[in-house]
Amino acid sequence: MMANFFSSLAAVFIIAPALFYILIFLVVKKTSGNQRKARGYAINLTTFILIFSVHYLILAIWSKSLIGLILLIMLSVGILFVLTYWKKRGEIIYPNVLVGYWRLTFLLFSVCYICLFIYGLCKSILEAVKIT
C-alpha cells in the first residue's frame, strides 16, 4: 500500500516536474523563511526529476531509451562549461563551477522537457484524429 503511494507520487512528479519544484520551494520557504534558499533547493532537486522526465518522455514518444545519450550530452555540456569558466575566470573554483553547471543543466532540461512535452502532445493529437 505504502509502496504504491510512493510510486504513484514519483510518477506524478516525473510527469509534472513543475509540481515538484513548487512543492519543494514552498516547503523550504516555509521552514527557512528564505526565498533565495528555497529557490536554490527547488532547482537542485528538480534537476534530477527533469532528467528522468526527459528520459521517460523520449521513451514514451519514440519507444527508445536514450539515457546513454542524455548522460553523454550532460558530460559534454559539463566539459564545455568548465572550459568556458576557466577561459573567462582563469581559475577553476569547483563549488562555483558545480553550482553553475547544475543550474545550466536545470535550464537545458527544462527547455527539453517543454519541447518534448509539446511535441508528444501534438503527435498524440495528430494520431488520434488521423483518419485511416
C-alpha positions as CSV (number, residue, x, y, z in Angstrom):
1,M,0.0,0.0,0.0
2,M,2.7,2.5,1.0
3,A,5.0,1.4,-1.9
4,N,2.1,2.0,-4.3
5,F,1.6,5.5,-2.9
6,F,5.3,6.4,-3.3
7,S,5.5,5.0,-6.8
8,S,2.3,7.0,-7.8
9,L,3.8,10.1,-6.3
10,A,7.0,9.6,-8.2
11,A,5.1,9.1,-11.4
12,V,3.2,12.4,-10.8
13,F,6.4,14.3,-10.3
14,I,8.0,12.8,-13.3
15,I,5.0,13.7,-15.4
16,A,4.8,17.2,-14.0
17,P,8.2,18.3,-12.6
18,A,6.8,21.9,-12.1
19,L,4.6,20.5,-9.2
20,F,7.7,19.1,-7.6
21,Y,9.5,22.4,-7.9
22,I,6.6,24.3,-6.4
23,L,6.3,21.8,-3.5
24,I,10.0,21.9,-2.6
25,F,10.0,25.7,-3.0
26,L,7.0,26.1,-0.7
27,V,8.3,23.7,2.0
28,V,11.8,25.2,2.1
29,K,10.4,28.8,2.1
30,K,8.0,27.9,4.9
31,T,10.7,26.2,7.0
32,S,13.5,28.6,6.4
33,G,11.8,31.9,5.5
34,N,14.4,32.5,2.9
35,Q,13.1,32.7,-0.7
36,R,16.6,32.6,-2.3
37,K,17.5,29.4,-0.4
38,A,14.1,27.9,-1.3
39,R,14.7,28.6,-5.0
40,G,18.1,27.0,-4.9
41,Y,16.9,23.9,-3.2
42,A,14.0,23.6,-5.5
43,I,16.2,24.0,-8.6
44,N,18.8,21.5,-7.3
45,L,16.2,18.8,-6.5
46,T,14.0,19.4,-9.6
47,T,17.0,18.9,-11.9
48,F,17.1,15.2,-11.0
49,I,13.4,14.9,-11.7
50,L,13.8,16.8,-15.0
51,I,16.5,14.4,-16.2
52,F,14.2,11.4,-15.6
53,S,11.2,13.2,-17.0
54,V,13.1,13.9,-20.3
55,H,14.2,10.3,-20.4
56,Y,10.7,9.0,-19.9
57,L,9.2,11.4,-22.4
58,I,11.7,10.2,-25.0
59,L,10.8,6.7,-24.1
60,A,7.0,7.4,-24.5
61,I,7.4,9.3,-27.8
62,W,9.9,7.1,-29.6
63,S,9.9,3.9,-27.6
64,K,13.7,4.1,-27.2
65,S,15.8,4.6,-24.2
66,L,18.4,7.3,-24.8
67,I,19.7,7.5,-21.3
68,G,23.2,6.9,-22.5
69,L,22.9,9.8,-25.0
70,I,21.4,12.0,-22.2
71,L,24.4,11.3,-20.0
72,L,26.8,11.9,-22.8
73,I,25.2,15.3,-23.5
74,M,25.4,16.1,-19.8
75,L,29.1,15.2,-19.7
76,S,29.8,17.2,-22.9
77,V,27.9,20.3,-21.5
78,G,29.9,19.9,-18.3
79,I,33.2,19.9,-20.1
80,L,32.3,22.9,-22.2
81,F,31.1,24.7,-19.1
82,V,34.3,24.1,-17.2
83,L,36.4,25.2,-20.2
84,T,34.3,28.3,-20.7
85,Y,34.6,29.1,-17.0
86,W,38.3,28.6,-17.0
87,K,38.8,30.8,-20.1
88,K,36.7,33.5,-18.5
89,R,38.0,33.4,-14.9
90,G,41.5,31.9,-15.4
91,E,41.0,29.8,-12.3
92,I,38.6,27.0,-11.6
93,I,36.6,27.4,-8.3
94,Y,35.0,24.0,-8.0
95,P,31.9,24.9,-5.9
96,N,31.1,27.7,-8.3
97,V,31.6,25.5,-11.3
98,L,29.3,22.8,-9.9
99,V,26.6,25.2,-9.0
100,G,26.8,26.9,-12.4
101,Y,26.8,23.6,-14.3
102,W,23.8,22.3,-12.3
103,R,21.8,25.4,-12.9
104,L,22.6,25.2,-16.6
105,T,21.5,21.6,-16.6
106,F,18.2,22.7,-15.0
107,L,17.7,25.3,-17.7
108,L,18.6,22.9,-20.5
109,F,16.4,20.0,-19.3
110,S,13.5,22.4,-18.6
111,V,13.6,23.6,-22.2
112,C,14.0,19.9,-23.4
113,Y,11.1,18.9,-21.2
114,I,8.8,21.6,-22.5
115,C,9.7,20.9,-26.1
116,L,9.3,17.2,-25.8
117,F,6.0,17.6,-23.9
118,I,4.6,19.8,-26.7
119,Y,5.9,17.5,-29.4
120,G,4.5,14.5,-27.7
121,L,1.1,16.1,-27.2
122,C,0.9,17.3,-30.8
123,K,1.9,13.8,-32.0
124,S,-0.7,12.2,-29.9
125,I,-3.4,14.6,-31.0
126,L,-2.5,14.0,-34.7
127,E,-2.5,10.3,-34.3
128,A,-5.9,10.4,-32.5
129,V,-7.6,12.4,-35.3
130,K,-5.8,10.6,-38.1
131,I,-8.4,9.1,-40.5
132,T,-7.4,5.7,-41.7
